[in-house]
Amino acid sequence: MNHPENDKEYKGLQVNSGVAQPPSVNPYMRPLRRKPVPSVSEIVEGVLKGDMTMLSRAVTLVESLLPEHYAKAQEVIEKCLPYSGKSRRIGITGVPGAGKSTSIDVFGLHVLSRGGKLAVLAIDPSSERTNGSILGDKTRMERLSVHPNAFIRPSPSAGSLGGVARKTRETVVLCEAAGFDNIFIETVGVGQSETAVHSMVDFFLLIQLAGTGDELQGIKRGIMEMADGIVINKADGDNIQRAQLAQAQFRSALHLFPPTASGWQPEVLTYSGYFELGIPEVWDMIDRYFAFVEANGYFETRRRQQARYWMRETIDEQLRSHFYRDPAIARMLEQLENRVLENRLSSFTAASEALDSYFNRFK
Ligand code: GDP
């Protein structure tokens, strides 16, 4: 070719053949050894032995969104079920800043000082929006998180409240099978999630604050009605009097509520999570509650009602997700929605069209 570089007389810069470039894949790299996926019986065996790593894996399986994990998780739960049920399930709620994490840390240590094991779970349906779970985060419970007999698990993050709650409920089964005899389920006292927590615990504890001026307005009446015990936190320093005043107000407010199904009169106590004042008293109340409902049979009644409730809830959730996950239905819904938005179709007709097309398949 006629090019100056090809000329024999060329004196300019020349391109050397250079050093061979290394291959883009390191030939010396050892193949990544993936942890073998344990079988259902390996997981169950590990859980029953109280192996925390296996328990974690089982919970991860329960929380997984993959359909193949769902079936496996159900098998694990089914096998753990006969070993579950023997724990005190305690729900803890309170508005953000009420001192839930501080209190759970101290309550937890108090419970553990009496022996046994404690699992702290959470239901936080908002965690999907905030992109990560706030509740049950280990860093919030400094001492519990390093305690060998504590298992802390943040809220399952993805999905509807129903889905998140179901996963937490299944996690309770796994924890109980692993020998956890105390289970705390934490939630934020701002909305729907209390009902979900209430429907899976034996005792529902509401953490309140004094001195905010809206003692009774700050929390929805419905949540107060669910509470088996109300504890007013931060009863320390110059807040003690205000806490006592709030205590009196809550006590008189509770008297106006209809009697509880358990026959138990919810108590109101003050304490300080931060300064660890009044903690044994709070736990005495909880002990008294358990003695009371175990004696009058309400403990069993409530558990049975909850089992039925969760069967129905699971059916609801599965039906709904089967419907919405269907690609043909999803396409159809999009079209129907457009017609509804353009006022060409009523919401009800649209809904029945979609449902008819779904149900027709099973005919
Ligand atoms: P959460 O949002 O409900 O989990 O509340 P935190 O446990 O994070 O507590 C919120 C704030 O209240 C933190 O700054 C705590 O240090 C403080 N706090 C918690 N418990 C007490 C208490 O018993 N007394 C006082 N004075 N402050 C507390």
Boltz pocket constraint, residues with backbone or C-beta under 6 A from the ligand:
constraints:
  - pocket:
      binder: B
      contacts: [[A, 94], [A, 95], [A, 96], [A, 97], [A, 98], [A, 99], [A, 100], [A, 101], [A, 102], [A, 103], [A, 233], [A, 234], [A, 235], [A, 236], [A, 271], [A, 272], [A, 273], [A, 274], [A, 275]]
      max_distance: 6.0
